[in-house]
């Protein structure tokens, strides 16, 4: 059973400015989420990211990024659109998160700054408590040491920067997934190699088995092949439920891989 059952739009203002002038938004009345994984696909500019951002704002999601949803200036249009969203829930969950691929760098930077601050706090305690008991020193270190231990448990001894972008991005997902969560992901495949996309799919399957729900905007045919996923094409200003084999992304990639020379010689 999904957590979020559907979204519907109340009457919109005149389409004077973005995002209210998007054809997808003008034409969308309701979208139902009947499967644990829903994929939003379409060309750049089709509105899939805007729709996902507004949905995250309407659901008051926790964000994995450098700024909260309520203060991120880049999400101001999405917050305006979210005011016209009505959400229906089967079971309201506060678990999960919203993540745009481009927000990962801000998150990694913030984590590294926090780790450096905690390490500095521990050094300060060693200096300031030289003549105090071991018990007093342990109490003074407790908060910083606990936060550092949690960060090391999640991301390793050296943090997210110790790995490649794709590795650290995947590590973030694997360590932030929890049962009963709702996950809104915007193009999570962007930093991932094909093999790591398969690892992400494996992690998603594990979370679906623990009552997780995913709504993902993607260009990846590999993610589009997720078993049992509902796929909505947003091209042409309409949200249409489609099958995997109907997707232009899939047909083009399949044809290209079968005969890349035939494509490349025409460029």
VOPA-77255 format. One record per residue: x, y, z of N, C-alpha, C, O in turn; residue in one letter. Coordinates in steps of 0.05 Angstrom, whole numbers, padded with zeros to 5 digits, always signed. Layout:
# VOPA-77255
XYZXYZXYZXYZA
...
# end
This chain:
# VOPA-77255
+00017-00024+00000+00000+00000+00000+00017+00025+00000+00037+00027+00015X
+00011+00044-00017+00026+00069-00018+00019+00087+00006-00003+00085+00017X
+00037+00105+00013+00031+00125+00033+00015+00148+00020-00007+00154+00029X
+00026+00161+00000+00013+00182-00014-00005+00170-00036+00005+00157-00054X
-00031+00175-00035-00050+00163-00053-00053+00180-00079-00055+00168-00100X
-00055+00206-00076-00060+00222-00100-00054+00251-00094-00053+00260-00071X
-00051+00266-00116-00051+00296-00114-00071+00306-00134-00075+00295-00155X
-00084+00328-00126-00102+00342-00144-00097+00371-00142-00086+00381-00122X
-00105+00386-00163-00100+00415-00163-00126+00430-00161-00146+00425-00175X
-00126+00450-00143-00148+00468-00141-00146+00488-00164-00126+00489-00178X
-00168+00504-00170-00167+00523-00192-00142+00541-00190-00136+00552-00169X
-00128+00544-00213-00103+00558-00213-00108+00587-00222-00128+00594-00234X
-00089+00605-00215-00091+00633-00225-00085+00634-00254-00076+00614-00266X
-00089+00657-00266-00083+00660-00295-00053+00655-00299-00036+00663-00282X
-00046+00642-00321-00018+00633-00325+00000+00657-00334+00009+00658-00357X
+00005+00675-00316+00021+00698-00323+00051+00692-00320+00067+00704-00334X
+00059+00674-00303+00087+00669-00298+00092+00640-00291+00073+00625-00284X
+00117+00632-00293+00125+00605-00285+00120+00601-00255+00125+00620-00239X
+00110+00578-00247+00105+00554-00262+00076+00550-00272+00069+00530-00284X
+00060+00571-00268+00032+00568-00275+00027+00569-00305+00005+00562-00314X
+00047+00577-00320+00044+00577-00349+00053+00551-00362+00052+00548-00387X
+00062+00531-00347+00069+00506-00358+00044+00491-00367+00024+00489-00352X
+00045+00480-00391+00022+00465-00401+00015+00441-00383-00009+00436-00379X
+00035+00428-00373+00030+00405-00356+00013+00413-00331-00006+00400-00324X
+00020+00436-00319+00007+00445-00295-00021+00455-00302-00040+00450-00287X
-00025+00468-00325-00051+00477-00332-00070+00454-00338-00094+00456-00333X
-00059+00432-00348-00076+00409-00356-00080+00388-00334-00097+00371-00336X
-00063+00389-00314-00064+00368-00293-00087+00373-00274-00088+00394-00261X
-00104+00353-00271-00125+00355-00252-00120+00336-00228-00124+00344-00205X
-00111+00312-00234-00106+00293-00212-00084+00273-00222-00083+00266-00245X
-00068+00264-00203-00049+00243-00208-00051+00223-00185-00049+00231-00162X
-00056+00198-00192-00059+00178-00171-00033+00161-00170-00021+00153-00190X
-00025+00155-00145-00001+00139-00140-00010+00111-00130-00014+00107-00106X
-00013+00093-00148-00025+00067-00142-00004+00045-00138-00011+00023-00130X
+00021+00051-00143+00042+00031-00140+00064+00044-00122+00065+00068-00119X
+00081+00027-00111+00102+00036-00093+00123+00053-00107+00136+00070-00094X
+00126+00050-00133+00145+00066-00148+00131+00079-00171+00119+00066-00188X
+00132+00105-00172+00121+00121-00194+00144+00137-00207+00159+00150-00193X
+00145+00135-00233+00167+00148-00248+00155+00169-00267+00136+00164-00282X
+00166+00193-00265+00158+00215-00282+00179+00219-00303+00202+00225-00297X
+00172+00216-00328+00191+00218-00350+00182+00239-00370+00158+00245-00372X
+00201+00249-00385+00195+00270-00405+00220+00285-00412+00240+00284-00398X
+00218+00300-00434+00241+00316-00443+00246+00339-00423+00229+00346-00407X
+00269+00351-00425+00275+00375-00409+00255+00396-00415+00249+00402-00439X
+00245+00409-00395+00224+00429-00398+00196+00419-00398+00177+00435-00399X
+00192+00393-00395+00165+00382-00394+00151+00388-00368+00126+00387-00367X
+00166+00394-00347+00154+00401-00321+00156+00380-00300+00145+00384-00278X
+00171+00359-00305+00172+00337-00285+00186+00346-00259+00177+00339-00238X
+00208+00361-00262+00222+00370-00238+00205+00390-00222+00204+00389-00197X
+00192+00408-00236+00175+00428-00223+00152+00414-00208+00146+00421-00186X
+00140+00394-00221+00118+00379-00208+00129+00365-00183+00115+00366-00162X
+00152+00353-00184+00163+00338-00161+00170+00358-00139+00165+00352-00115X
+00182+00380-00146+00189+00400-00126+00165+00411-00111+00165+00414-00087X
+00144+00417-00126+00119+00427-00114+00107+00406-00096+00096+00412-00075X
+00108+00381-00105+00097+00359-00089+00113+00357-00062+00101+00352-00041X
+00139+00359-00064+00156+00359-00039+00148+00381-00020+00147+00377+00004X
+00143+00405-00032+00135+00428-00015+00108+00423-00002+00104+00429+00021X
+00089+00413-00018+00062+00408-00008+00062+00387+00014+00046+00389+00033X
+00080+00367+00012+00081+00346+00032+00099+00353+00055+00103+00338+00074X
+00111+00377+00054+00129+00387+00075+00151+00367+00081+00155+00358+00104X
+00165+00359+00060+00185+00338+00062+00211+00348+00075+00217+00371+00073X
+00224+00330+00088+00252+00334+00096+00269+00334+00071+00265+00318+00053X
+00288+00353+00069+00305+00354+00046+00333+00346+00052+00343+00352+00074X
+00346+00332+00034+00374+00326+00036+00388+00346+00018+00391+00340-00006X
+00396+00367+00028+00408+00389+00013+00420+00410+00031+00420+00407+00055X
+00429+00431+00018+00442+00452+00033+00422+00470+00047+00430+00484+00066X
+00397+00471+00038+00377+00489+00050+00351+00475+00054+00344+00457+00038X
+00335+00482+00074+00308+00471+00078+00290+00480+00055+00295+00501+00042X
+00269+00464+00050+00250+00471+00029+00238+00499+00033+00233+00513+00013X
+00233+00506+00058+00219+00531+00063+00236+00556+00058+00225+00578+00056X
+00262+00553+00056+00279+00576+00053+00296+00576+00028+00309+00596+00021X
+00296+00554+00013+00311+00552-00012+00299+00570-00033+00277+00566-00042X
+00314+00591-00041+00304+00610-00060+00297+00598-00087+00279+00607-00101X
+00312+00577-00095+00308+00565-00121+00281+00550-00122+00271+00544-00143X
+00269+00545-00098+00243+00531-00097+00220+00550-00093+00197+00541-00088X
+00224+00576-00095+00202+00595-00091+00179+00590-00110+00156+00590-00101X
+00183+00586-00136+00161+00580-00154+00146+00554-00146+00122+00553-00147X
+00161+00534-00137+00149+00508-00129+00132+00512-00104+00111+00500-00102X
+00141+00529-00086+00125+00534-00062+00099+00548-00068+00078+00542-00056X
+00099+00566-00088+00075+00579-00096+00055+00559-00109+00032+00559-00103X
+00066+00542-00126+00049+00521-00139+00038+00502-00118+00015+00494-00120X
+00054+00495-00098+00045+00476-00077+00021+00485-00062+00006+00469-00051X
+00016+00512-00061-00007+00522-00047-00033+00513-00060-00055+00514-00048X
-00032+00504-00085-00056+00496-00100-00058+00465-00101-00076+00455-00114X
-00040+00451-00088-00041+00422-00088-00058+00412-00064-00056+00423-00042X
-00074+00392-00069-00088+00377-00048-00078+00349-00049-00079+00335-00069X
-00068+00339-00026-00056+00312-00025-00075+00294-00009-00087+00302+00011X
-00078+00270-00019-00094+00250-00005-00075+00227+00003-00059+00218-00013X
-00077+00218+00028-00059+00198+00039-00074+00173+00047-00096+00174+00057X
-00061+00150+00042-00070+00125+00054-00060+00123+00083-00074+00115+00101X
-00035+00132+00086-00023+00132+00112-00001+00153+00113+00019+00151+00099X
-00006+00175+00128+00013+00197+00128+00040+00188+00141+00040+00176+00163X
+00061+00193+00128+00088+00186+00138+00105+00211+00140+00104+00228+00122X
+00121+00213+00160+00141+00235+00163+00169+00225+00157+00188+00239+00160X
+00171+00200+00149+00197+00188+00143+00203+00192+00113+00184+00197+00097X
+00229+00191+00106+00236+00195+00079+00249+00222+00074+00254+00237+00093X
+00253+00229+00048+00265+00255+00042+00261+00262+00012+00252+00245-00004X
+00267+00287+00006+00267+00297-00021+00296+00304-00028+00310+00316-00012X
+00304+00296-00052+00332+00302-00060+00333+00308-00090+00323+00292-00107X
+00345+00330-00096+00353+00336-00124+00383+00330-00127+00398+00334-00108X
+00391+00319-00150+00418+00311-00154+00437+00334-00149+00459+00331-00137X
+00429+00358-00157+00447+00381-00154+00451+00390-00125+00469+00405-00119X
+00433+00382-00108+00435+00389-00079+00456+00373-00064+00463+00380-00042X
+00465+00351-00077+00483+00333-00062+00509+00347-00054+00519+00343-00032X
+00520+00364-00072+00545+00378-00065+00542+00395-00040+00560+00395-00023X
+00520+00409-00038+00515+00425-00014+00513+00409+00011+00523+00416+00032X
+00500+00386+00009+00497+00368+00032+00524+00357+00040+00531+00357+00064X
+00540+00348+00021+00567+00337+00027+00584+00359+00040+00599+00353+00059X
+00583+00383+00029+00599+00405+00041+00590+00411+00070+00607+00414+00087X
+00564+00411+00075+00554+00416+00102+00563+00394+00121+00570+00400+00144X
+00562+00369+00112+00571+00347+00129+00601+00349+00135+00609+00344+00158X
+00617+00356+00115+00645+00359+00120+00652+00382+00139+00669+00379+00156X
+00637+00404+00137+00641+00426+00155+00633+00419+00184+00647+00426+00203X
+00611+00403+00186+00603+00395+00213+00623+00376+00225+00630+00378+00249X
+00634+00357+00208+00654+00339+00219+00679+00354+00228+00689+00348+00250X
+00687+00374+00213+00711+00389+00221+00705+00405+00247+00723+00407+00264X
+00681+00415+00250+00674+00429+00275+00674+00411+00299+00684+00418+00320X
+00663+00386+00296+00663+00367+00318+00691+00359+00325+00698+00357+00349X
+00708+00355+00306+00736+00347+00311+00751+00370+00326+00767+00364+00344X
+00745+00395+00318+00757+00418+00332+00747+00419+00361+00763+00426+00379X
+00722+00413+00365+00711+00413+00393+00725+00393+00410+00731+00398+00433X
+00731+00369+00399+00744+00349+00414+00773+00358+00421+00782+00353+00443X
+00786+00370+00403+00813+00380+00408+00813+00402+00430+00831+00403+00447X
+00792+00419+00429+00789+00439+00450+00786+00427+00477+00797+00437+00497X
+00770+00406+00479+00766+00393+00505+00792+00381+00515+00798+00384+00539X
+00807+00368+00497+00833+00357+00506+00851+00379+00517+00866+00375+00536X
+00850+00403+00505+00867+00425+00514+00857+00437+00540+00872+00441+00559X
+00830+00442+00542+00819+00456+00565+00815+00439+00589+00813+00449+00611X
+00815+00412+00586+00810+00394+00608+00835+00378+00616+00832+00356+00626X
+00858+00388+00610+00883+00373+00616+00885+00366+00645+00894+00344+00652X
+00876+00383+00663+00878+00378+00692+00852+00368+00705+00850+00368+00729X
+00833+00360+00688+00808+00350+00699+00808+00320+00698+00825+00307+00685X
+00788+00308+00711+00787+00279+00712+00779+00268+00685+00768+00282+00668X
+00784+00242+00681+00776+00229+00656+00746+00229+00653+00736+00231+00631X
+00732+00227+00676+00702+00228+00674+00692+00255+00664+00675+00256+00647X
+00704+00277+00675+00696+00303+00666+00702+00307+00637+00686+00319+00622X
+00725+00298+00628+00733+00300+00600+00713+00285+00582+00705+00294+00561X
+00706+00261+00591+00687+00244+00575+00660+00258+00573+00648+00257+00551X
+00651+00270+00594+00625+00284+00593+00626+00307+00574+00608+00312+00559X
+00648+00322+00575+00651+00345+00557+00653+00337+00528+00645+00353+00510X
+00663+00313+00523+00665+00304+00495+00641+00290+00485+00639+00284+00461X
+00622+00284+00502+00600+00266+00495+00585+00274+00470+00581+00258+00452X
+00576+00300+00469+00560+00309+00446+00575+00307+00420+00565+00296+00401X
+00598+00319+00419+00614+00319+00394+00622+00291+00386+00621+00284+00362X
+00630+00275+00405+00639+00247+00399+00615+00231+00389+00619+00214+00371X
+00592+00235+00400+00568+00220+00390+00561+00228+00362+00554+00210+00346X
+00562+00254+00355+00556+00262+00328+00577+00251+00308+00569+00242+00286X
+00602+00252+00315+00623+00241+00298+00619+00211+00294+00623+00201+00271X
+00613+00197+00315+00609+00168+00312+00586+00162+00293+00588+00143+00278X
+00565+00177+00295+00542+00173+00277+00550+00179+00248+00542+00164+00230X
+00565+00200+00243+00573+00207+00216+00592+00185+00205+00589+00178+00182X
+00610+00175+00222+00628+00154+00213+00613+00128+00207+00619+00113+00188X
+00593+00122+00223+00576+00098+00218+00562+00100+00192+00560+00081+00177X
+00552+00124+00186+00537+00128+00161+00555+00129+00136+00549+00116+00116X
+00577+00144+00138+00592+00152+00114+00621+00143+00114+00636+00150+00096X
+00629+00129+00135+00657+00120+00136+00675+00140+00151+00667+00162+00157X
+00699+00131+00156+00718+00146+00172+00724+00173+00160+00728+00193+00175X
+00726+00175+00133+00735+00200+00121+00712+00216+00109+00716+00237+00097X
+00687+00207+00112+00664+00222+00103+00659+00218+00073+00671+00201+00060X
+00640+00233+00063+00631+00230+00035+00652+00238+00015+00652+00227-00007X
+00670+00256+00022+00690+00265+00003+00712+00244-00003+00727+00246-00022X
+00712+00223+00013+00733+00202+00010+00727+00185-00014+00745+00170-00023X
+00703+00186-00025+00695+00169-00048+00691+00186-00072+00691+00211-00071X
+00687+00173-00095+00680+00187-00119+00652+00199-00115+00637+00191-00097X
+00644+00217-00133+00618+00229-00131+00596+00208-00132+00578+00208-00115X
+00598+00190-00151+00577+00169-00153+00576+00151-00129+00555+00144-00119X
+00600+00143-00119+00601+00126-00095+00588+00140-00071+00573+00128-00056X
+00596+00165-00066+00586+00179-00043+00556+00185-00045+00542+00184-00025X
+00547+00190-00070+00518+00195-00074+00502+00170-00068+00482+00171-00054X
+00512+00147-00077+00499+00121-00071+00500+00115-00041+00481+00105-00030X
+00523+00121-00029+00526+00116+00000+00505+00133+00016+00493+00123+00035X
+00501+00157+00007+00481+00174+00020+00453+00161+00019+00439+00159+00039X
+00445+00152-00005+00419+00138-00007+00418+00114+00011+00398+00112+00027X
+00437+00097+00010+00436+00072+00025+00434+00076+00055+00423+00060+00069X
+00447+00098+00064+00447+00103+00093+00424+00121+00103+00420+00123+00127X
+00410+00133+00084+00387+00150+00092+00360+00136+00088+00340+00146+00098X
+00360+00114+00074+00335+00099+00070+00327+00086+00096+00343+00074+00110X
+00301+00089+00104+00290+00076+00127+00262+00065+00119+00250+00074+00100X
+00253+00044+00133+00227+00033+00127+00205+00053+00130+00208+00073+00145X
+00182+00049+00116+00158+00065+00118+00163+00094+00109+00149+00112+00118X
+00182+00098+00091+00189+00125+00082+00177+00132+00054+00171+00114+00038X
+00174+00158+00050+00166+00168+00024+00191+00183+00013+00202+00200+00026X
+00199+00176-00012+00223+00187-00023+00217+00200-00050+00207+00187-00069X
+00222+00226-00052+00218+00241-00077+00246+00247-00087+00261+00262-00075X
+00253+00236-00110+00280+00238-00121+00280+00250-00149+00265+00241-00166X
+00296+00271-00153+00297+00285-00179+00323+00277-00193+00344+00286-00185X
+00320+00260-00213+00343+00251-00230+00366+00240-00213+00389+00249-00215X
+00360+00220-00196+00381+00209-00179+00402+00194-00195+00424+00188-00184X
+00397+00188-00220+00417+00173-00236+00439+00191-00246+00459+00181-00256X
+00437+00218-00243+00455+00236-00255+00485+00230-00249+00501+00230-00268X
+00492+00225-00224+00520+00219-00218+00528+00190-00218+00550+00183-00212X
+00509+00172-00226+00513+00144-00223+00520+00129-00249+00507+00134-00269X
+00540+00113-00248+00546+00095-00270+00524+00074-00273+00509+00071-00254X
+00523+00060-00296+00502+00039-00298+00503+00018-00276+00482+00010-00266X
+00527+00010-00267+00528-00010-00246+00517+00001-00220+00505-00013-00204X
+00522+00027-00215+00512+00039-00190+00482+00045-00192+00469+00047-00172X
+00472+00049-00216+00443+00052-00219+00430+00025-00211+00409+00025-00199X
+00442+00003-00218+00432-00023-00210+00433-00026-00180+00414-00037-00168X
+00454-00015-00167+00455-00016-00138+00433+00001-00126+00422-00007-00105X
+00427+00024-00138+00405+00040-00128+00379+00026-00130+00362+00026-00112X
+00375+00012-00153+00350-00003-00157+00348-00025-00136+00326-00030-00125X
+00370-00038-00129+00370-00059-00109+00362-00047-00082+00346-00059-00067X
+00373-00023-00075+00366-00010-00050+00337-00002-00049+00323-00005-00029X
+00326+00007-00072+00298+00014-00074+00280-00010-00069+00260-00008-00055X
+00288-00033-00082+00272-00057-00078+00271-00065-00049+00250-00074-00039X
+00294-00062-00035+00294-00069-00006+00275-00051+00009+00262-00060+00028X
+00274-00025+00002+00257-00006+00017+00228-00011+00010+00210-00008+00027X
+00222-00017-00015+00194-00023-00023+00184-00047-00007+00161-00048+00001X
+00202-00067-00002+00194-00090+00014+00189-00083+00043+00176-00098+00058X
+00198-00059+00051+00193-00049+00078+00175-00024+00078+00178-00006+00094X
+00155-00025+00060+00134-00005+00058+00145+00023+00051+00134+00043+00060X
+00165+00024+00034+00175+00049+00023+00160+00056-00002+00151+00038-00016X
+00158+00082-00008+00145+00092-00032+00164+00112-00046+00176+00128-00032X
+00166+00110-00072+00184+00127-00088+00169+00141-00110+00152+00129-00124X
+00174+00167-00113+00164+00182-00136+00189+00195-00147+00202+00211-00134X
+00196+00188-00172+00222+00195-00183+00219+00208-00211+00205+00198-00228X
+00232+00231-00214+00234+00243-00241+00261+00233-00253+00282+00235-00240X
+00260+00222-00277+00284+00208-00287+00285+00209-00317+00265+00211-00331X
+00310+00207-00327+00316+00202-00356+00327+00174-00360+00333+00167-00383X
+00330+00159-00339+00345+00133-00341+00327+00110-00349+00308+00103-00334X
+00332+00097-00372+00317+00073-00380+00321+00051-00359+00303+00034-00356X
+00343+00050-00345+00347+00029-00325+00327+00033-00302+00315+00013-00293X
+00324+00057-00292+00304+00062-00271+00276+00058-00281+00259+00048-00267X
+00272+00065-00306+00245+00062-00318+00237+00032-00319+00213+00026-00321X
+00256+00014-00318+00250-00014-00320+00244-00026-00292+00241-00050-00290X
+00243-00010-00271+00238-00020-00244+00212-00037-00245+00191-00028-00254X
+00213-00062-00235+00190-00080-00236+00165-00069-00223+00166-00061-00200X
+00144-00068-00238+00118-00059-00227+00114-00029-00224+00094-00020-00214X
+00134-00014-00233+00132+00015-00230+00110+00026-00249+00105+00016-00271X
+00097+00047-00239+00078+00063-00256+00094+00085-00269+00108+00101-00256X
+00092+00087-00296+00108+00107-00311+00088+00127-00323+00069+00120-00337X
+00094+00153-00317+00078+00174-00329+00096+00190-00348+00116+00201-00339X
+00087+00192-00373+00101+00209-00392+00088+00237-00390+00063+00240-00391X
+00105+00258-00386+00095+00285-00383+00099+00301-00409+00095+00326-00408X
+00108+00289-00430+00111+00303-00455+00085+00312-00467+00064+00299-00462X
+00085+00333-00482+00060+00343-00495+00041+00357-00475+00018+00362-00482X
+00051+00364-00451+00034+00379-00433+00013+00362-00419-00006+00373-00408X
+00015+00335-00420-00004+00318-00408+00011+00297-00391+00033+00289-00398X
-00001+00288-00370+00009+00265-00354-00005+00240-00363-00028+00236-00355X
+00009+00223-00378-00003+00199-00389+00011+00174-00378+00035+00173-00378X
-00005+00155-00368+00006+00130-00359+00014+00113-00383-00002+00109-00401X
+00039+00105-00384+00050+00090-00408+00064+00065-00399+00071+00062-00375X
+00069+00048-00418+00085+00024-00413+00114+00029-00420+00121+00047-00435X
+00131+00013-00408+00160+00016-00412+00168+00016-00441+00183+00033-00450X
+00157-00003-00457+00165-00006-00485+00154+00017-00502+00163+00020-00525X
+00136+00033-00492+00125+00055-00508+00143+00080-00506+00140+00098-00523X
+00162+00081-00487+00177+00105-00482+00198+00110-00504+00212+00092-00512X
+00198+00135-00513+00218+00143-00533+00247+00139-00522+00265+00131-00537X
+00251+00145-00496+00277+00141-00484+00286+00112-00488+00309+00107-00495X
+00268+00094-00483+00275+00065-00485+00280+00057-00514+00300+00043-00519X
+00263+00065-00532+00266+00057-00560+00292+00068-00571+00307+00055-00585X
+00298+00094-00565+00322+00106-00576+00347+00093-00565+00365+00087-00580X
+00348+00088-00539+00371+00075-00527+00375+00047-00538+00398+00039-00543X
+00353+00032-00541+00355+00005-00551+00366+00005-00580+00384-00010-00586X
+00355+00023-00597+00364+00024-00624+00393+00033-00626+00408+00023-00642X
+00401+00052-00609+00428+00062-00610+00448+00040-00602+00468+00036-00616X
+00442+00025-00581+00460+00005-00572+00462-00018-00592+00483-00031-00594X
+00441-00023-00607+00442-00044-00627+00460-00037-00651+00472-00054-00663X
+00461-00010-00657+00477-00002-00680+00486+00027-00677+00475+00045-00690X
+00505+00032-00659+00513+00060-00654+00525+00073-00678+00521+00098-00682X
+00539+00059-00695+00551+00071-00719+00530+00083-00737+00535+00104-00749X
+00507+00071-00739+00486+00081-00757+00476+00108-00747+00468+00125-00763X
+00476+00113-00721+00468+00139-00710+00490+00159-00713+00486+00182-00721X
+00515+00151-00705+00537+00170-00703+00546+00180-00731+00555+00203-00733X
+00543+00164-00751+00552+00173-00778+00534+00194-00790+00541+00207-00809X
+00510+00197-00778+00491+00217-00788+00494+00243-00774+00481+00263-00781X
+00509+00245-00753+00512+00269-00737+00530+00289-00750+00534+00311-00740X
# end
